[in-house]
Amino acid sequence: MLEKEIEELKNECLSCQKCELCSGRHNVVFGVGNPKAKIMFVGEGPGEQEDLQGEPFVGKSGQLLDKYLSLIDLSRNANIYIANIVKCRPPMNRDPKPEEQDICIGYLRQQVRLIKPRIIVCLGRIAAQRLISPDFRVTAQHGEFTEKGGILFMGTFHPSALLRNESNKPLALEDFQKLREKIKEEKLI
């Protein structure tokens, strides 16, 4: 039943033409992972490699994310789900505009409703400001947990930002270690 509902939502998303982002896409990047996962990761939107392959976080930033995930015994193929706020690549990898986020956020809300994660990790400023708080500051609040609607939210650095500013990698690693502790505390895996 769950898989069928997710597939129906994905098919709806694949045919979406509600904003101008659809005109430049190669693929809709719906999401990937275990639909029964208790941990969900959410980014802002697909980049070039994600648009070409139709899967979130597959480029260099995805490789870095996979490395951090493996350090805490998580895997996109086993025990997490990964999605984005917008499902189509913004031109030149720019930040998704607020109106684009507003149009697309319903798909993410439906994914969350179906998957029922206990923890959502927001990767980067855009996702954290949209899902946690409009004034969220990743540099100051990364690794902090906030509960909203029965879901624990944590914001951390976007993997692309870590590739641009490697001095934040130790801080991101600490965030992932905090996530591992929270997963153990909540007995999620």
Residue pairs with C-beta under 8 A, 6 or more apart in sequence:
2 35
2 36
2 114
3 35
5 114
6 35
6 111
6 114
6 115
9 30
9 107
9 110
9 111
9 114
10 30
10 31
12 107
13 28
13 30
13 87
13 107
14 28
14 30
16 22
16 28
16 87
16 88
16 104
16 107
18 103
18 104
19 88
19 99
19 100
19 103
19 104
20 100
21 86
21 88
21 89
21 90
21 96
21 100
21 104
22 88
24 88
24 89
24 91
25 51
25 88
25 89
26 51
26 52
26 54
26 89
27 51
27 52
27 53
27 54
28 54
28 87
28 88
29 45
29 46
29 50
29 51
29 54
29 55
29 56
29 84
29 87
29 88
29 89
30 54
30 83
30 87
30 107
31 56
31 81
31 82
31 83
31 84
31 111
32 55
32 56
32 76
32 81
32 82
33 40
33 76
33 77
33 80
33 81
33 82
34 77
34 78
34 79
34 80
34 81
35 81
35 114
35 115
36 115
37 79
37 80
37 81
37 115
37 117
38 79
38 116
38 117
38 118
38 119
38 183
38 186
38 188
38 189
39 74
39 79
39 80
39 81
39 117
39 118
39 119
39 120
39 121
39 179
39 183
39 188
39 189
40 80
40 81
40 82
40 83
40 111
40 112
40 115
40 117
40 119
40 120
40 121
41 57
41 65
41 80
41 81
41 82
41 83
41 120
41 121
41 123
42 82
42 83
42 84
42 85
42 108
42 120
42 121
42 122
42 123
42 127
42 131
43 56
43 57
43 82
43 83
43 84
43 85
43 123
43 124
43 127
43 158
44 84
44 85
44 86
44 95
44 96
44 123
44 124
44 126
44 127
44 158
45 84
45 85
45 86
45 87
45 88
45 89
45 90
45 96
45 126
46 56
46 84
46 86
46 87
46 88
46 89
47 59
47 61
47 89
47 93
47 160
48 59
48 89
48 93
49 58
49 59
49 60
49 62
50 56
50 57
50 58
50 59
50 62
50 89
51 88
51 89
56 62
56 82
56 83
56 84
57 65
57 66
57 76
57 82
57 123
57 159
60 159
60 160
60 163
61 158
61 159
61 160
61 162
61 163
62 159
64 159
64 162
64 163
65 123
65 159
66 75
66 76
68 159
68 172
68 173
68 176
69 75
69 76
69 80
69 176
71 173
71 176
72 176
72 177
72 179
72 180
72 183
73 180
73 189
74 80
74 189
76 82
79 189
81 111
81 115
81 117
83 108
83 111
84 108
84 127
85 96
85 101
85 104
85 105
85 108
85 126
85 127
85 130
85 131
86 96
86 100
86 101
86 104
87 104
87 107
88 104
90 96
90 97
90 100
95 126
96 104
96 126
101 126
101 130
105 130
112 120
112 151
117 151
118 151
118 152
118 186
118 188
119 151
119 152
119 153
119 154
119 179
119 182
119 183
119 186
119 188
120 131
120 151
120 152
120 153
120 154
121 153
121 154
121 155
121 156
121 179
122 128
122 130
122 131
122 132
122 136
122 153
122 154
122 155
122 156
123 156
123 157
123 158
123 159
124 138
124 155
124 157
124 158
124 160
124 161
125 136
125 137
125 138
125 155
125 158
127 155
127 158
128 136
128 138
128 141
128 153
128 155
129 135
129 136
131 153
132 146
132 148
132 153
132 155
133 146
136 155
138 155
138 156
138 157
138 158
138 161
141 155
142 155
142 156
142 157
142 171
142 172
142 175
143 154
143 156
143 171
143 174
143 175
143 178
144 154
144 155
145 152
145 153
145 154
145 178
145 182
146 152
146 153
146 154
147 153
152 182
152 186
154 175
154 178
154 179
154 182
156 172
156 175
156 176
157 168
157 171
157 172
157 175
161 168
162 168
162 169
162 172
183 189
